[in-house]
Amino acid sequence: MSTQWIIKDADGNMVNSIVADEDFVKANYDYYEVDNREFIPPMPTEEEIQRTWRNTELERTDLLLLLPDHPDKDSLTTYRQKLRDWPSTGDFPNTQPTL
């Protein structure tokens, strides 16, 4: 079973963190300990959240544009262009484009 390990130097300073089997660590390193630190992923920034929303909106509306008789095709085309332009405007990330 693989475990997260802290590899240390002779003075006890951390030099690396690896995932490996205990036998591998014991065979290759003189100083080590199990890494019990809890990994907390960083929170996404507001820009990252809004880009994810924008990408989802573009994906959601992709197939609608392929319908030649979609009743709001012109509005949808304009909306998608606003979505693509949004990150380069002063409104980003505070004001989402609307359909």
Backbone bond lengths (Angstrom), bond angles and torsions (degrees), N, CA, C in turn:
res aa  C-N    CA-C-N  psi(-1)  N-CA   C-N-CA  omega(-1)  CA-C   N-CA-C  phi
1 M - - - 1.451 - - 1.526 109.60 -
2 S 1.310 117.24 133.66 1.457 121.71 179.75 1.517 110.76 -82.82
3 T 1.311 114.30 143.36 1.456 122.54 -178.84 1.514 108.46 -133.46
4 Q 1.311 117.51 154.69 1.461 122.32 174.37 1.526 108.04 -82.29
5 W 1.340 116.95 128.08 1.470 122.59 -176.84 1.516 110.56 -123.63
6 I 1.319 115.91 145.80 1.455 122.33 169.67 1.518 106.57 -100.74
7 I 1.319 116.21 121.88 1.468 122.21 177.76 1.524 107.10 -95.18
8 K 1.332 115.78 131.82 1.463 120.41 -176.13 1.521 111.12 -121.49
9 D 1.338 114.91 162.16 1.457 119.35 172.30 1.529 108.65 -91.24
10 A 1.324 117.55 -179.03 1.466 121.87 -175.94 1.526 112.50 -62.82
11 D 1.330 117.36 -23.26 1.469 121.12 179.40 1.531 112.09 -87.75
12 G 1.328 117.45 -0.65 1.464 121.05 179.47 1.508 114.78 88.49
13 N 1.337 116.25 9.36 1.461 119.76 178.29 1.523 110.53 -83.28
14 M 1.316 116.41 138.54 1.459 120.68 177.61 1.528 109.94 -68.91
15 V 1.335 116.59 128.98 1.462 120.24 178.67 1.525 111.80 -116.20
16 N 1.343 117.01 -17.51 1.458 119.82 -179.17 1.523 108.96 -165.77
17 S 1.309 115.15 164.53 1.458 122.19 173.25 1.522 106.17 -134.47
18 I 1.339 117.00 126.05 1.455 120.18 -176.17 1.530 110.44 -134.50
19 V 1.316 115.07 161.41 1.458 122.04 170.63 1.523 106.06 -109.18
20 A 1.334 116.93 120.78 1.464 120.25 -176.48 1.524 109.81 -161.20
21 D 1.327 114.61 166.62 1.464 120.83 173.64 1.519 108.98 -73.48
22 E 1.319 116.81 149.75 1.458 121.57 -179.39 1.535 112.01 -58.46
23 D 1.331 117.49 -39.98 1.467 120.50 179.90 1.522 111.51 -61.21
24 F 1.327 116.78 -39.68 1.460 121.16 179.02 1.524 110.23 -63.79
25 V 1.330 116.51 -46.19 1.464 120.71 -178.69 1.525 110.64 -62.45
26 K 1.316 116.92 -46.10 1.466 120.65 -179.58 1.523 111.82 -63.40
27 A 1.314 117.04 -34.31 1.467 120.93 -178.42 1.526 112.70 -77.34
28 N 1.334 117.70 -23.12 1.459 119.70 -171.88 1.524 115.84 -115.41
29 Y 1.310 117.88 -12.06 1.469 120.19 -176.50 1.523 110.16 -133.11
30 D 1.327 115.43 144.60 1.460 120.81 178.54 1.527 111.91 -88.81
31 Y 1.342 116.62 -32.06 1.456 120.76 -174.43 1.530 108.87 -128.27
32 Y 1.317 116.13 122.14 1.470 121.05 -176.61 1.512 109.88 -163.25
33 E 1.302 115.57 164.44 1.462 121.57 172.56 1.526 108.25 -155.92
34 V 1.318 115.29 158.94 1.457 119.81 177.01 1.529 108.11 -66.33
35 D 1.315 115.78 136.14 1.462 121.57 179.00 1.528 108.50 -88.65
36 N 1.314 116.57 103.66 1.462 121.75 -178.98 1.525 112.79 -97.34
37 R 1.330 116.21 7.98 1.455 118.39 -179.62 1.527 109.45 -66.81
38 E 1.312 116.33 140.75 1.461 121.00 177.81 1.519 108.48 -85.00
39 F 1.331 115.92 128.62 1.458 119.77 178.13 1.518 108.84 -85.17
40 I 1.316 115.39 122.14 1.456 120.85 176.57 1.519 106.74 -115.75
41 P 1.335 116.89 111.68 1.461 118.66 -178.34 1.527 110.60 -64.73
42 P 1.319 117.27 147.93 1.460 119.76 -179.82 1.527 110.64 -66.09
43 M 1.309 115.54 147.99 1.459 121.00 177.02 1.528 108.14 -73.00
44 P 1.333 116.69 138.76 1.470 117.86 177.54 1.525 110.62 -68.46
45 T 1.318 115.47 148.99 1.462 120.27 177.25 1.528 108.69 -75.47
46 E 1.307 116.29 165.01 1.472 120.31 177.52 1.526 110.21 -60.87
47 E 1.333 116.99 -37.03 1.464 120.42 178.15 1.528 110.91 -62.88
48 E 1.335 117.38 -41.86 1.466 120.75 178.88 1.531 111.23 -65.69
49 I 1.316 116.47 -40.23 1.467 120.47 178.20 1.521 110.23 -62.19
50 Q 1.316 116.27 -45.46 1.466 119.93 -177.47 1.531 111.93 -70.71
51 R 1.327 117.64 -35.72 1.475 119.22 175.75 1.522 110.69 -64.49
52 T 1.325 117.33 -38.33 1.464 120.84 177.22 1.525 109.98 -63.47
53 W 1.325 117.02 -43.79 1.462 120.63 177.61 1.538 110.31 -60.86
54 R 1.332 116.01 -45.93 1.468 120.56 -179.88 1.529 111.01 -60.33
55 N 1.321 117.15 -45.77 1.465 120.63 179.78 1.523 111.02 -62.47
56 T 1.323 116.77 -37.83 1.467 120.73 177.70 1.525 110.26 -65.07
57 E 1.320 116.67 -41.47 1.472 120.25 178.18 1.531 111.13 -63.48
58 L 1.322 116.81 -41.68 1.463 119.50 178.06 1.525 110.92 -63.48
59 E 1.324 116.84 -42.96 1.467 119.90 178.03 1.530 111.19 -64.73
60 R 1.328 115.75 -40.95 1.465 120.67 -178.19 1.526 111.82 -63.16
61 T 1.327 116.51 -32.32 1.458 119.93 -176.51 1.534 113.56 -98.28
62 D 1.321 117.75 -2.30 1.471 121.46 179.73 1.531 112.11 -52.72
63 L 1.312 116.23 -55.53 1.461 120.30 -174.47 1.520 112.79 -68.22
64 L 1.319 116.96 -28.64 1.466 119.28 179.48 1.520 111.50 -62.74
65 L 1.323 116.80 -34.26 1.472 119.95 179.47 1.517 112.50 -68.67
66 L 1.311 116.38 -21.94 1.469 119.55 179.88 1.525 112.62 -77.06
67 L 1.327 116.48 -13.56 1.462 119.89 178.74 1.529 108.94 -80.37
68 P 1.327 117.88 112.36 1.468 119.64 -175.85 1.524 113.16 -64.37
69 D 1.322 117.46 -24.59 1.459 120.23 -177.43 1.526 113.35 -109.01
70 H 1.337 117.04 23.64 1.467 119.94 178.55 1.531 107.94 -62.40
71 P 1.346 117.74 128.78 1.466 120.31 -173.41 1.531 114.54 -64.74
72 D 1.313 118.46 -26.68 1.469 120.96 -179.00 1.524 111.93 -114.69
73 K 1.317 116.78 35.65 1.467 120.52 -174.79 1.537 111.71 -58.69
74 D 1.328 118.15 -42.03 1.469 120.23 -179.70 1.534 111.13 -64.85
75 S 1.335 116.49 -43.74 1.470 120.40 178.84 1.523 110.19 -64.37
76 L 1.310 116.02 -40.13 1.462 121.40 -179.73 1.526 110.94 -65.12
77 T 1.316 116.98 -40.84 1.467 121.48 177.84 1.528 110.19 -62.90
78 T 1.327 116.99 -43.36 1.465 121.50 178.33 1.526 110.88 -63.95
79 Y 1.323 116.43 -43.75 1.466 122.13 179.08 1.521 110.84 -59.57
80 R 1.312 116.68 -46.02 1.467 120.37 -178.86 1.526 111.04 -64.65
81 Q 1.320 117.38 -35.84 1.459 119.95 177.25 1.530 110.12 -66.97
82 K 1.341 116.99 -39.88 1.471 120.36 176.03 1.525 110.82 -61.60
83 L 1.331 116.56 -39.39 1.463 120.31 177.94 1.524 111.14 -62.29
84 R 1.326 116.02 -43.45 1.469 119.10 -178.91 1.528 111.50 -68.38
85 D 1.324 117.26 -35.45 1.470 121.04 -178.47 1.523 113.43 -81.34
86 W 1.315 116.89 -21.87 1.459 122.80 -171.29 1.528 115.18 -49.77
87 P 1.342 120.54 -47.25 1.479 118.92 -177.61 1.530 114.37 -60.47
88 S 1.321 118.00 -20.91 1.468 119.44 -178.77 1.530 112.29 -96.81
89 T 1.339 117.13 7.97 1.462 120.05 -179.93 1.524 110.63 -102.16
90 G 1.316 115.83 167.41 1.457 121.36 176.89 1.520 112.59 -71.96
91 D 1.324 117.18 -13.85 1.463 121.43 179.42 1.528 112.93 -79.03
92 F 1.321 117.28 -15.25 1.465 121.02 -176.38 1.517 109.92 -80.56
93 P 1.285 120.88 133.86 1.452 130.75 2.25 1.538 113.48 -99.49
94 N 1.338 116.44 10.94 1.466 120.12 -168.17 1.525 115.95 -78.24
95 T 1.325 118.59 -32.36 1.461 120.74 -175.06 1.515 110.06 -123.34
96 Q 1.335 116.56 109.49 1.467 121.23 -178.85 1.530 110.05 -73.94
97 P 1.335 116.47 140.71 1.459 119.20 171.74 1.521 110.54 -62.18
98 T 1.317 116.39 149.89 1.460 120.35 178.57 1.522 109.67 -122.32
99 L 1.306 114.06 155.26 1.472 121.36 179.74 1.493 109.52 -84.68
